[in-house]
Amino acid sequence: MKLMRVGPKGQEKPAALAADGSIRDLSEIISDISGDVLNDAGIEELRKIDLLSLPELSGTERIGPCVGQVGKFLCIGLNYADHAEESGLAIPEEPVMFMKATSAIVGPNDDVIIPKDAEKTDWEVELGIVIGTEASYVSRETAMSHVAGYCVINDVSERAFQIERGGQWVKGKSCDTFGPMGPWMVTRDEVKNPQDLRLWLEVDGHKYQDGNTSTMIFPVDEIVSYVSQFMSLQPGDVISTGTPPGVGLGQKPDPIYLKSGQEMKLGIEGLGEQLQRTISHE
């Protein structure tokens, strides 16, 4: 299934993408795409529904983040060897973990705001993992059973805040609108191999990133297992799994960064596309 949330910010309705491409309203059945809805039993109940019998939502409505009430927004850094190389950093021996504030989460087509005093705002297309059931000290062999599904994430980053201002990466990753998520969450059963998905990103029509999750250093099952050794994962938590090469920081001979008035388009095979416009902070 492709589960999504549609409507104005803070008033999104749970919905699903039907086989005919229409968006169907799930709000009479569930309150949100969150919590127990995301476990295997919850998804199975939704799968039994004839989506075409449900009210249709307008295709012109805003698409919100595909998961509601996200408790933790976790990220894995430098998870593609060639991206680590372009960043001038060593290939990690263990997954590099950092947090991104949940207040950064926005819809897949919402504007991305260039923060005040920003100098080096950058793009990063990433595969997102949505947790479906609590995971604590889980093995790689059982890790996938805790995954509800997958989505597209743009891990927008302000490199000057992230790298040049001291401390942890979180402040360069957590600015408002720096976490476009969606357009929908594709349930685990529909993604046969999360380690063989093409992902790409372009800015103003120029393709900068064109990679495949097959080149991830740490695959999905290892990431879920690894993170669960340090904290329990709850339904609705999201893990962004790293980006392939082609970010602005790594452009040669000189880095290229986002400015107001540009357009980012990005997507992952089978998981949909995003389209954002950059605007200045008012």
DABEL-V523222 format. One record per helix or strand of 3 or more residues. SS is the DSSP state (H for helix, E for strand). FROM is the first residue (numbers start at 1). TO is the last residue. Records with the same first field share a line. If there is no record, write none. Layout:
# DABEL-V523222
SS: FROM-TO  FROM-TO
This chain:
# DABEL-V523222
E: 2-6  13-17  23-25  73-77  96-99  112-114  125-131  147-155  179-181  185-187  198-203  206-212  238-240  263-268  272-280
H: 35-38  40-47  51-53  81-86  102-104  140-146  159-163  170-173  188-190  213-215  220-228  248-250
